[in-house]
């Protein structure tokens, strides 16, 4: 769910602003980019008002300080979502997760829930992956880190996820079903899996925290976003030859320091891959009743169990019983996450149907090397190499960077 936590302030190490911050873990860069662009929700830019406002000049250091100092913890706004990863239409709606050994069935139950209930049409694990392509509209409301509500507004239906303390509810009006799960207490040391980047604040925080010493950060003009005057913060990767990330632009509210718009463009050019922004926003405190959900009479409720209990009882690693914790090669924007999967390329029924072979062929490219053989799966931002031995290399990097890493590991 959405969390309103401003990024910590990176101290400047460049004339005119930019780059160094607290010692953020370097491998957070590909995780942040992939998380925002491919594995979590990616949102579209707000419709900017005409004309750029005249604002007092700020350096990048001053603007980053303003973001870090923001104490805004409440929000009520409308966000438009548009994601263009360049995926084949057949892979929209979460089909990609099954191809890589995740998603349905990853933990022995549909959706990899591990606690049951993820086969419900209201379960967030599968439902929210539909936002990985196309254009959508959300209503986002938050009151601090423990109370959020995100509603996906569709022409004839609405889907909502409500987080209130240790309670997580999701309701799908189309199927008239609900999903419920008990979450760890706020002081629990694990993050809730449903904690998705559904606001510009989340996306900006993750990227700025990950850009420690690896990017130039400058102020690049002003803009009007959702009726608010904003500064434009421009982030460009440095010393990153293999990355597919071109630039990230963040519009920051001049009054509150809250990011209002987030746009990520690829190095290859073209329109944005990830755009996040408000079309309408207020920072007034929402009513407490906003975060209270009681299933209407007759609604089928599927219980997902206790997340804390499932985590402790689940066999194997902390991720789930079929996946290992990823390791990271390199650092910064060029770094690559490596995951040992249960097997290589899925075959037969594991490929989710008779058309999976042709689907994989259209989406991926066969490659060979010292590592053996495998398939590279392409998007406009995040690429992945799955070898026949079951090793997955993934990052916001080029195909050659993936095959070079796999070859080096085979020596």
SULKAVEN-V964224 format. One record per helix or strand. SS is the DSSP state (~ for helix, > for strand). FROM is the first residue (numbers start at 0). TO is the last residue. Records with the same first field share a line. If there is no record, write none. Layout:
SS=FROM-TO ; FROM-TO
//
This chain:
~=27-38 ; 59-68 ; 88-90 ; 94-98 ; 109-111 ; 123-131 ; 199-209 ; 287-290 ; 306-312 ; 331-333 ; 347-350 ; 355-362 ; 398-409
>=47-47 ; 73-82 ; 133-142 ; 146-153 ; 156-163 ; 166-171 ; 176-181 ; 214-224 ; 227-236 ; 242-242 ; 244-252 ; 258-265 ; 273-281 ; 299-305 ; 319-319 ; 322-322 ; 326-328 ; 335-339 ; 363-368 ; 371-376 ; 382-386 ; 390-394 ; 396-396
//
